[in-house]
Amino acid sequence: MSGGPAEQGKNTRLVTSGRRKEWTGPVVNPPVWRASTHLYETEADRKAGGTSNSDGEFYYGRRGAPTQWALSDALTQLEPEAFGTVLYPSGVAAITGALLAVLRPGEVLLVTDNAYEPTRLAALGLLKSFGIETRFFDPLDLDGFEHAFCEKTKAVMLESPGSLTMEVSDVPALAAIARDKGAVSLLDNTWASPLGFAALEHGCDISIMSLTKHVGGHSDLMMGSASAGEKYYRRLRRTAQALGHVVSPDDASLALRGLRTMGVRLKKSTASALEIARWLYGRPEVGFVRCPMLPDSPDYRLWQRDFTGGCGLFCFVLKDSSEAARARFIDTLDLFGIGYSWGGFESLVIPFDPASIRTAMPWPPASAGTGERLGIRLSIGLEDTEDLIHDLERGFTAMEQA
Ligand SMILES: *Cc1c(COP(=O)(O)O)cnc(C)c1O
């Protein structure tokens, strides 16, 4: 499946990947192939192609067409050491599809305690109903992680930085322990994307992304992906086909369009997020800021060691505030929409209080001062940074006016 020259820079690969001549024809982008049925020239042709079970060969619409193949090929070329990429109708479908591909009844799954909440809920609901047990672990405690394994532990679900609270964990160390124990490691790599973190190269077996975020980039589509080496790619693919997971060619075309500009968008939003995080760090209303790119952050050391890029998503915690004051802050913002998701061209804000969904690591963290509890997550878009700072400044002013 893979192919592009690995020595090329990431931005070059963002431009060239997935654009095979047999898919694009004489135009720049692969056309939108809306197709269920593939017509064969002859009965002998049909017979020859009849059992095709791989991407890149036409058989029937559920197995994709050139528009979807171009997207999965492009994603494979962006993920060092990947053999192939399976596309899913959403990021959550990618997570559950991948977990179902690697786990069997009676086995145990370890999930990082700061996982995306729907991941947690799928483990405790769907997977449990299939006889799979889930245990949560503190991703900052390597010793504890090692001791969390039992004979039946067959898979580990990682996410770094963690959802909402943004802790960076030592993924290479966690993945190495998992491998040593004979467990598959899956990483939700939505935050960094392969541009910021080469998951497979750092020891993970399966790299998962919600393409809804950075790849789509324009808040207008839902999609997910899982990339892996040959062995796990084949299992992912088989399970996805069994579950009937397909993505529409129209959405694949939109995702490809987003992918071409992902590098410049991430560069801009990362720089803007860092500047805003720095500004927040100096504000008296702020208890602490969790932005891995910020040199004052406890996560900076690992981020600098392992990552080659960031993004616009980070969080901060108010100091000595109330829920009403936090709501005033959020309601006052003009440039930040109140909404879930992130990674679009527009900035977003959402409050968070994860205490009730943490069972293996404390929230607020032990390092937090008293009164440092109420979280705010920002997704920084492509607006001018000074305008966003001005908007946040208005929010703080409103917060003080009880
Ligand atoms: C949004 C998100 C997902 C799920 O993606 P959808 O495309 O919305 O289903 C998974 N992981 C993380 C970290 C996310 O932020």
The ligand as an ORCA input file, in Angstrom:
! r2SCAN-3c Opt
* xyz 0 1
  C     -12.879     13.696     18.483
  C     -11.983     12.654     18.983
  C     -12.194     11.315     18.682
  C     -13.419     10.824     17.970
  O     -13.534     11.265     16.684
  P     -14.935     11.418     15.949
  O     -14.506     11.585     14.530
  O     -15.601     12.618     16.534
  O     -15.715     10.169     16.174
  C     -11.277     10.392     19.128
  N     -10.204     10.758     19.851
  C      -9.979     12.034     20.161
  C      -8.776     12.371     20.970
  C     -10.853     13.024     19.755
  O     -10.654     14.289     20.117
*
